[in-house]
Structures are given as structure tokens and as C-alpha cells.
Amino acid sequence: MHQSAATSSKARAVDHPPGEKGLTFNQTVREIVEFLEVAIHTILFIRGVYPPDLFVRRRKWDAPVYQSRHPALNEYIAGAVGAVRDELLLGKVDKMVLVIKNGQDVALERFIFSLQTVVQPGPSEMSRWNKDMVVQNSLPFLALPQHFRSFLVKLSLVEAQLGDLPSDGKRFALPGFHTSQTPVVEDMSFGIFLELQDGANPSAGNGSDPPPWIAAHPQHTSVGTSDDAQLRIIRALETGVIDASIACSALSSAHVHQLRHGRDEPQTVLVNSRHAVLDFKSESWVTLDGKLTPDIWDPLAGVYKTKDGYVRIHTNFPHHRDIILTTLNLLTHPVPSRDQLTKAFESWSSQEFEDVATRAGGCVSKIRSFEEWDAHPHAIHSAGKLPLTLDKTGEAPIRDIPTKPGDMPLAGVRVLDLTRVIAGPVCGRTLAAHGADVIWITSPNLPDLPALDIDTSRGKRTIQLDLNDESDLVTFRNLLKDADVLLQSYRPGALSRRGFGPEALAKEYPGIITANLSAYGTDGPWGGRRGFDSLVQAATGFNIAEASAFNSPQESHSPVRALPVQALDHAAGHLLALGINAALARRIKASVGYWVRSLGRLASASQGDDIPPRSMPLAPEVEDLLIDVPAEQGKLRALRHAAGMSDTPVRVGVAPHGLNSSQPRWLPQAS
């Protein structure tokens, strides 16, 4: 048998016209491939190869099925089934076999899918055969769901009659597959194999290296522990930036805790992938006194068609909205409607509007494909640059942050948070969740976003300072004297012009860690450019790619679609927390200051089911993850942090009463 290579994407079934019309060869292959993917997920659930909470229950062909939530597992299965499809299309496949193995790579069960019934004239004849013509004596379309449903129902009989692994070695057979069992050890894995027709060889160029099988042990529902973080983080980043970024911030906090307390044994960090996806939309699940917070989006924000493409505008802040309306010559009272904006955009090209509005200080992105972005001067300039960098800013006296047994990983770490919207505030909230004393400083001169702030301020204390006011400036400098971290997300150079750049801070406050977040970096053609998550998605190709992945050929084509969560913002915030923790860890070993820089342009992929709707009552899976947060405003409920820590559980935190609810002073540290 030949092990399959896994590189291709998940296949989608097509909608065929009703009736008894037979299937073409290509249609049959598409239907069979979709069924194989569903069957593999369901078998892994029913046979208990992975913990049950790793799966979500769904219905397909009017039968219950199961879908894994693990990004690496999903990637392996989709790729392997894609390889099956490639060989099927070439007329080579005799059987596909799902093999469940023990820790010594010994087969415990084999689920054999005989595919001879798929009409295949043989490799030598395939080049002359029209695969889009209905095959004589082929299955009618309406019969396929019945066959699939019958198979899935029989799987439940397998579960009932075979029982849990290990068993007594009995054999059990059903039409379409058979199983054989032998005693089992604790760890299990699985592999997907193809048995090719006589004389056939695997196709060249179907992929690079075969995907690794994934050991089925309960710890693999997590991303790992701080002791083996490097290997696991690298693997996770290749498969799912959502849970990986949360794991990075948690693992790095655990590592700081280990260094500060001299622990030999690292603690375990668990991240449930589905919880992580929901956490990337945490601002949507907050309720106050049983009601959802207001929608954060301005009615005019979003995508508009131009005469040669599309643009996305960001108008959540009044001054940004006014710039867009002024550019369109629509700054009227009352505010114009979306229909008026739609009409106005018809006279603009996408590039022209992006250029003009951006020069005026507006927030807009021309919607590009991945290919268009790759050819963009800023993408070329940024190619190969990491999303996170640490630069040493100078030597400093030893800074020993007092701690005591039982403290949180970042207890006593003092953070000044000068960030807005989502990415930076998520970073500050994450540091606070791991024990840091975070003071969130906002300006009374800038508009706020209460629906976001109530979520991202959890665990922080809040003050407002006007850095144009001499008295407030003195207060800010006094706080800096004892700060360990200055976290800020203003446009590059904004604080430097006030004398608070990384080099100036390192000279005046030796040992301080300066953490900066920016959408496109500090240099290059777009260095310092304004950017929000939705605009970065639009500019760099994600909106077109998401639409392409979402739409099926039979659906009305929507050329632009946003990711279902603000993935870039949340991921960037967690990775910035990783950078801060890395700088803290280095400072423990050698007292120096660091400049941490994070970019907002990150890749993302969502796994599993669609995101539940934002409506009351909330979906059960969201409701199960909500916690009560102490708050003066009323009964506040919010999504708990997605990272689980075995020794230092993540702190719930108190929701501050507004943006100026605390005194501008640090909390006492451990003595």
C-alpha cells in the first residue's frame, strides 16, 4: 500500500439537478471524496482515537456525523483525501484504507473503502475518456445519499458491537469496510493509505513530504507545555494561527513564571481550538444585564464597488468618517445613506480613492488579491520580515521584580497600556490575565469605543491623561519611573515626537521594555500607515481569498468577504504579549531594555463550524464559556480566556467602571 501525500484543499460536493440522471465520472469522484472526508472524521470520533471534546456534532445526508476541531488533524485529513481524489481522477485507486495504530505503529483496526464501483477504465485509457459525460450504468445522484447514510448508520453499530479499544481481538465486517482488532496500548494514531490498481504507481508532484501522523494522546488537544514549547509552537503556527497565538502568549507567561520561581517542572498549558476561535470574537459575546453590548460598526463602514473594483472604508471614529465623506463630497447633515455612498463610489477607481482619502488622513483600503498584494511595493519591501522583532535598546541595572510562592506568572510586572481598539488592548488584557498590573491610559481628546472597551479593559485599571497638559505629563513620567513595560499602538513616530521613543525611554528609564504595534511596520512605502484589522485584510488579499473559499460554484458569487473574526487584531495582540514575555525572560537573565515590535499583517484560518450568530440567546457553545465578571455597571458576562494553565489559572479580572476609574499609582509589589 502507498501512503498518501497531503497537500490539496478540502473538496466540496456539487448540487446536481434532481431526478434519476446518472453521474459523470467527475461528479462521482467529488461526491465520493466528500464522503470519505466525513467518514474519516466520524470514525475517529466513534472509535475514540481522540477525546470526544475535540469534535463537533453535525448532520450530513440526514445522518449524524462528527467534525474535528483540531487544525493540524483537519489539515492532514483534507490533504490525504485530496491525494485520494488526485489518484481517483487518474483511474488508479482500488481501495482506500483508514488504519488505526498503536504507539508502536502496529495496526489495530482497518477500515477499508472499496472504490472499484467508481467507474474507472484504467490509467491507460483515462487520457482518451470524457470524464464530464454521464457514465453508462452509473449511480443516479439521488441514490448516493442513501448509500452514504446507510454507511454512517452502520458505524454506530460498529461502536455498539465492538466496544472501546482495547477489545478481545474479535473481527466484525460490514458491506463497504471491515475491521480487525488486536490488543492496544495507551497511545494511538492513524494513517490513511491507498491501495492502487496493479501496475499503477503514485502520481509524482502531488505534494512534497507526506504529512506526519498525529499521535492520539489527550495532551494533543493542547499546544504543549513550556518545556517543549518551541517544537509545538512551530508546528501550530503552520496549521492554525488562532490557537497558536493564544498558546504563544500563555506558554511564554508560563516560561517567565518558571524562571522567576526556579521551577524544574513546567506547567501544562491547554488551548481548545474551538474556544480559541470564539475568543477571537470575544467582543461580540459580552452581555451587560442580560443584553448584548451595542454593535461596534458604523452603518457606513464596509465594502463599496468602484468603477474598477472594490474598496473597504473604516468609519467607526467620527473624524475618520468625516474624511471619507469629505473626499466623496458628501459631508452633509444628516449623515448620508449607504445608497448615496454607493452611487458616489461609482465615479472613482479603487486606487485613486485609496490614494486621495489616505493622503487626507482617512482609513481605506483597495481590496486586492494575494497576487496583487505580493506585487505591491510594500509587500516586496516587507518580504521575509518576521511579524515580531526584539531589539536591545541598552544596558540597565538589575531589575528584580519581587514575587512569592503562589503568585501569578506576571505578578508585580507593571505595564502602561497606551493602546486603542482591539490588538493592543487584547495584549494588555492578556498580560493582566497572567497577573500583570496593567494601567490603561486613554486620552480625553480621542473618541472611545465603549462596546469594545468593556471587553478589552477586563483586569486593568484605567486612567485618562492629556499629554498636552503639563500636569498630566508629569503624572505620566512618574508612572514611567517604575514601569516595566510601555505598550503603545499609536502610529510609528507619534510618541517619539513627544520624546518617548524607544531609545529616549531606554536612556531615561533604563531597563524599560517598549512594545509597539503597527499595521504595516515602521519603514517601507506604507510604514506608519493607518490600519485596522478589516483594512489590512482587504489590502493584503484575505477578503478575496475568503470569498473564494466560502462560495461554491452553484452559489451567487460574492467577490469580497471578511474573515468571520477580527483574526489579525487578536493574533497580533497575543503575539505582542509573547514578545513582551520574551523580553521579560531575557531581562531576568541579563538586565537590558528591549524594543518589541509587532505587525498587524498576519495570516489566519478558521477551522470547524461557522461562528455562531451574535444574537440573544447566545449559542450554547458560547454560553458554556461565559463567566461572571465583577463590575460596577451591572451584571457583566464575558468569554473566559481560552488558555488553561495547570498551576496558575488565568485571572478573571475586574471590569473597571469606565475609562477613568482608578488612581494614577502602581499597586504594591510583594515584599
N, C-alpha and C positions, 0 to 999 in steps of 0.2 A: 504494500500500500504506500502511496505517496502522500506525505503531509502537505497540506495546502498552504500557499503563501497568502498573507492577509494585507491587502493594500486598498482595495476598492471600497466604495461607499455603499451605504445601505440601499437596497433596491426597493422600489415602490410598486405595488400592484397597479394595474391599469383597470379602468372601468370599461367593461365590454357591453355592447348592446344586449338587451335581454333577448331570450329565445334560445333555440337549440343549435344555433350556429356553432360550428366547430372552431377550435382554437388554432391559430397559426403556431408554428414552432416557437417563434419569439415570444408570443403571448404565454404559451405554456411554460417556457423557461422562467419568465418573470413571475408567474404565479407560484411555481414550484420553489423558486428561490426565496420568495417572501415567506412561504410556508415553512421552509427549512429553518429560517432565522427564528420565527416564532416558536417552532417546535424545540429548538435547542435551548432557548431561554426557559421554556416551560419544563423541559426535562431536568435541567439543572436545579430548578426550584423543587420539583416533585421528589427528586432523588436526594435532596438535602445536601448537595455538594457545597452550597454556600448558605450562610444564615438566612432565614426567611425574611428578615427586615431589610435585606439587600434588594428585594424585589417589590414591584408594584403589580397589583392585580388589574387585569383589563379583560375586555371581551373582544373576540375576533371570530368571525364565521359563526356567530351565535353560540360560542363556547367560551368558558373561562380560560384565559391564558395568563402568562406572567412575563414581566419585562424587568431585566436587571437595571439597577440604578448606578452601577459601577462603571465609570467612564472607560477604564482600561479593559474591563471584561467586554463591554459593548463594542469597543473598537476591534478587539480580537475576533469576536463572533461575526461582526459585519464584514470584516476583511476576509475571513475564512470563507464565509458564504459567497462573498464576491468572487473568490477564486473558483468556487464550485460553479458559479454562473459562467465564468470565462471558459471553463472546460466543457460545460454543457453546450454552450454555443458552438463549440468546435466539434461536438459529437463524440466526445471521448469517454464520458463518465458511465461506469457500470453501477457503482454504489457509492454512497456517502456514509461514513461511519462516525458516530459520536462515541468516543471511548472515555470512560471514567476510570482513572488510575489512582493507585495509592502513592504514598510518598517515595516508594522505591521504583516508581514508573511501571508497576505491574498492572495490567488491565483487570478491572473488577467487573465492569459491565460494558457491553457493546450494544448500541442502538444502531441498527443497520437499515438504511433507507435505500431500497432497491429502486433504481431510476431507469430500468430497461423499458418501462412502459412509456417513457418520453420518447417519441419517435425520433430516432437518430439513425440516419443512413450509414454512418461510419465516417471517420475522418477523411478518407479518400474521396468521398462523394460530396462532402459539405460545400466545397467551393462552387459546385455546379447547381446547388439546390436553393430555390427561392424560399427563404425562411419566413417570408411575410405572407405566404399563401396558406390557406386552410389545409391542414394535413388530412388526408383521407383516413377515416376511422378514428379520428382524434376525439378526445373527450369534449363534450359540449361544455360551455362555460358554466352553466348552471349546475353541472354535476361536480365541479371541483370543490365548491364549499362543502358539499355533502361528504366528500372523501376526507377533506381536512378536518371537518367537525367530528367525524367518526374516529379518526386517529386521536384527536385530542381527548375525546371522551374515554377512549381506551387507556390513555395514560393514567387516568385516575384509578383504573383497575390495577394497573401495574403497582401504583402506590399502595393500594389496599392489600394486594396479594403478596407482594414481595416484602413489604415492611421496610424498616430502616436498615441501612448498611451499618455493621456487617450482618450477614444472614447465614443460613445453613448451606449455602452453595447450591441451592436448587436452581433449576432452569425454568424459564417461562417464555412462551412465544405468542406473538400476535401477528396477524397479517400486516406486512409492511415493515416489521422490525422484529428482532428477538434480543433477549438479554441473557447473559450468563454471569453468574456471580461466584466469587470466591471470598474468603475472609479478607477483611480490610484493616489497615492500620489507621491511626488517627487522622493523618493529613491525606487529602485527596486533591486530584487535579483532573483536568480533562484535555483531550485533544480532538481535533476534527481532521479526519483523513478522507482521502479519495481513493477508491479502487477503480483504476482506469481499465478500459477495454484492452483486450490482448493486442500487443504491438504498439499501443499508444504510450507516448511519453508526456510528462508535464510540459506545458507551454512555457517557453522562455519569455522573460520580460514581464511576467505577471506581478512582480514585486521584487524587492531587494532581499532581505532576510526573512525567513518565516517568523511569525510573531512568537514570542515566548509563551508557553502555557503559564497559567496563573495558579499558584498553589492555593488550594481551598482550605484555609485555616481562618478562624474567626478574626484574627488580627488583621486580615487583609480587607476588612471593611473599613480599615483606618488607613492613614497615610504613613504611620510609623511612629517611632519614638525618637527622642533627641539623640540617642546613641547611634542610630543608623539613619539619621535624617538626610544625609547627603544623597545616598543612593535612592532613597524613596522619593525625595523631593524631585530629583531629576526625572524619575520615571513618571511621577504625577504631572509634572509640568508638560510632559509630552502628550498627555492624554486628557487633561481637564484642568484648565487654569482656575476654575471656580473653587473646587475643594482644595486644590493645591495651594492657592494663595492664602486661604484661611489656615491651612496646615502650616504654611511657612511662618506666619505670624505667631501661631501657637507653639510650634516646635522651637522657634528662636527664643520665645519667652521662657520655655522650659529649660533651654540651654543656659540662659542667663541665671535662672534660679539654681541650676546645678553648679555653676561657677561660684555664685555668691555664697552658697551653703556648703560647698565642698563635698557634694554628694557623689558617691561612687555609682549608684544605680540611677539611671534616668527614669523619669516618669513616662507613662504611656499617654499619648495624645490620640484621640479618636475624632474623626470627621466623617459624618454621614453625608454621602454625596447629595442626596435629595434635600436634606436640611440645608446644606451649603447653598444650593440653588435658590431656595426660598430666602436664605439670609441675604443674598444679593439683591433682594427686593424688600428688605426689612422695613423701609419707609412706608411701604404700602399696607402693612399689616397692623400698624399702630391703631389702637382704639382708645378713646377717652370717654368715660362714662357710657360705654357700650356703643359708641358711634365712631365710624371711621373719620380720620382727620381729613381736611379738605384736599382736593386734588392739587398737586404741585404745579400742574402745567397751565400756562396761559392759553386761552382759547385760540389765539392766533399762531401759536408755536406749531412747528411741524414742517411737512414737506409740501412744496409747491412746484408745479410744472412750469418750466420756462419754454422759450421757443426752440431750444435745442437739447433739453434735458430736464434735470430737477435740481432744486436746492433745498436745504433744510435751514430754517431760521430758529433762533432761540430768543424768546421774548418774555421769559419769566420775570426778568427785572424790568421795571418801568423805563429806565434810561436806555436799555438795550432795545426795547420795543419802539421807543420814540425814534431811535436812529434808523431802524428798519423802515418805519412808516415815513420818515422824512425822505429817505432815499427813494421810496416809491411815490413820493408826493401825495401821501395820504394822511399826514399828521393833522387830523381833524378832530372835532369834538361833536358828537360822541365817537368812541373808537370805531373804526370801520369794521365791516364784517369780513369773514374769510372769503366770501364770494368776491368782494371788492379787491382783496389781495390777489386772489386767483386771476382775476382779469388784468390787474396791473402787471403781474409777472409775465404775462404772455408777450410783452414787448421787450423783455430782457433776455439776453443769453446767460447761461449759468455762470460762466467765467466772469463776464462783465459785472454781474450783480455781486458776486463774491468779492471781486476786487474793490468796487466802489464802496460797498457797505462796510467792508473791513477797514478800509482807509479812514472811514468816518467814525470808527470805533464800535461798529455793530458786530453781532455774533451770527455768522452764517457760514455754511459750507456748501460748496458744489458737491453733488453726490457723484462719486467716482466708483469705478470698479477696482478690484485688486490690481488689475493690469495697468489701469490709468494711474493709480497711486504709485505703483512700483516705478513708473516712468517720471514721476513728479520730482522736481529738483530737491525738495526737502527729503523725500524718501531716499533718493540716491545719496544725499549728504548723510543721512542717518543710518544707512545700511550697515549692519554689523554692530551697531551700538547696543549695549545692554539696557534693559528698562530700569536698572537700578545700579548706581555707582556710589562708592565711598571714597572720598578724598581726604587725606590727612591735612589738617589746617594748622598744626603747630603742636609743640610740646607743652606740657602743663604739669603742675604739681599733682601728686596722687589725690584722687577724689574717692574717698571711701564712703559709700552710701550705707549708713547703718541699717542692719537687718537683724531679725531674731527668728528663732525656730517657729515654724508655723506661718510665717509671712508669705504673702503672695510673691510671685516671681519678680515683679517690678515695684514692690513696696518701697516707699521712700524716694523713688525716682520722680523728679519734678519736671513737669512738661508745660511749657507755654504754647498753647494751640492758637495760632492766628490763621485759621482756615475757614473756608465757606463752602456751601453747597453739600457735596457728598464725599468725594475722595479723601480730602484732608480731614474732615470731621470723622469719617469712619476710622482713619488711622488713629486719631486721638481717642475715640471711643474704645478701640481695641486695646490701646495701651492702658486705659483706665480699667478695662475689664480684667487685665492681668495685674492690677494693683497700683498703677502709677497715680500720682497726684497730678491731675490734669486741670489747669486753669484755662478755660476757653475765653479768649479775648476777642470781642467783636467791636466794630466801630459804630457809634451812634449816627454817623453820617451816611451809612450804607443801608440799603433795604435788607430786611431779613426774610426768611422763608420758614414761617412757623411750622408748617406741616412737615418739613424736613428736620428742623431744629429740635423738635420734641423727641425725635428718634435718635439723632446723632449726638445729642448732648447728654445722653444717659451716662452716669458715672462721673461726669465732670462737674466742676464748679465754674460759674460764669461771671464775668465782669465785662464792662464796656469802658474802653479808653479811646480818647481822641488824641492821636499822636501829634496833632497840630496845636494842642493845648499844652502849655509848659508844665502845668501841674501833673497832668496825666502822663506826660513824657517822663517826668521824674519817677512817678509810680512804676512805669514800665521798666525803667533802668534798675530800680530797686529790686524788682522781681527777677530781672536777668542775673543779678549778682549771685543768686543761689539756685538758678535754674540749671538742670542737666541737659535739657533739650529745648530748642526753639523750633517749633513745627510751623511752617507757613506755606501758603499756596497762592500768594499774590503773583502777578506776572513777574518774570525774571527782571531783576533790577529795581523793582519798586521799593523794597526795603533798603537796598544798597544805597539808593539816592538819599535816604534818610540817615545813613551812617550805620546801618545794621546788616551789612553784607557779611558773608561767612568769614572773610579774612579780618574785617574790623571787629567782629564779635570775638573771634579767637584771640585777638590781641588784647581786648579789654576784659574778656571773661574767659580766661584760659581753661581749656577742657570742655567747653560747652559743645554740644552736638547740634549742628544746624541742619534741619531736614527740610528740603524744598520739593514741592510737587509742581510740575508744569505739564501742560498738554503735549507740547512738541519739543521741549528741551530749551536750552539757553542759547544755542547757536544755530547756524544754518539759515536758509531762506525764510523759514517760519519760526525761528527762535523767538520766544517771547510772545507768540501769537495767542490771542484769547481762544479758549477752547473748553467746551463742556463735553461730557460723555457722548451725548447724541450727535454733536457736531464732529467729533473725532470718528465715530462710527461712520458717519456719512462721507467724510473726506477720504477715509482710508480703505473703503471698499466693502465694509461689513453690511451696509444696508442692501446693496445689490446682491451680495452673496447669500444673505439671509432670505431674501425674496426668492432667489433661485432654489434654495434648499426647501423652502416651505411650499412652493407651488408645485402642483402636479400638472402634467401636460393637458389634462382634461379640465382644469380649473381656469377661470378667468385670470389672466396673468397680471399680477401686481408687481411692477418692476422694482419697487422700493419697499423695504420692510425693516423696521428697527429690531434689534435684539430684544427678547422678551424681558430682560432685566438690564439695569444700568451696570453691565458687567465690567466695563473698563474702569469706571469710578471705583467700584468696590474692590476690584482686584488691585488697582494701583494703591488704594489705601492700605490694604493688608500687606502688600509688598513694601510699602514705605515703612510700616511697622517692623517688618523683617529687617530692613536696613538700619533702623534705629537700634533694634536689639543687637544686631551685629556690631554696631559702633559701641554700644554699652559693653558688650562682651570683650571687645578689643581694649576698651578703656580700663577694664578690670585687670587685664594682663599688663598693659603698658599705658600709662596715663598720657593721653593725647586727645586733641579735639578732632572732630570729623565733620565733613560736609556730606550729607546723604542727599542724593538726588533721585527722584522717581519720575518716570514718564507716564502719561495717561494713555499712550497708544499701545495697548496690549491685545493679544488675540484671545478669543473666548469661544466656548462651545457649550451649549446646554444639552443635558442628557435627560432621558426618561420622558415622563409625561409633560404635557403643556403646563405652563404656570396657571394656577387657579385664578379665577376672576377676582377682582378687588370689589367685593360686594358683601353685604351682610345678609345672612350669617356667613362667616368665613368658612372656607372649605375645612373639613375635618382634619386634614393633614396639617393645615396651618394652625388651627385651634389647638391641636395637641402640642404644639411647640411654643405657645404663648405663655408668658409669665407675668405675674403682677409686679409692677414697678412702683416703689414708693414715690408718690408725687403729691404736691400740694394742690395741683389744678383739679384733681378728681381721681377717679379710678382709671389708672393708666395700665394698659396691657400692651406688651411688645414681644417680638420674637426673641427667644433666648439665643445666646451666642452659639454658633454651630460647632465650635471646638470643645471637646470634652477632655478634661485634664484629670488624671488619676489621683494626683496628690494635692493639687492646688486648683480646685474647681473655679471656673470663671465667675467673676463677681457680677451680680445683677446690677448694682449701682442705683443711685437715686436720681430721679429726673429733676433737674433744677427748675425753679419757678421763674421761667423767663430767662432772658439773656443778660441780666444784671442782678443776679440774686445772691452774690457772695461778696466777701471782703477780699481786697487785693493783697492777700498774705498766704504764705505757704502753711500747710499743715505740719505739726510737729513730727519729726522723724524718730525712729526707735533709738533709745539711749543705750 
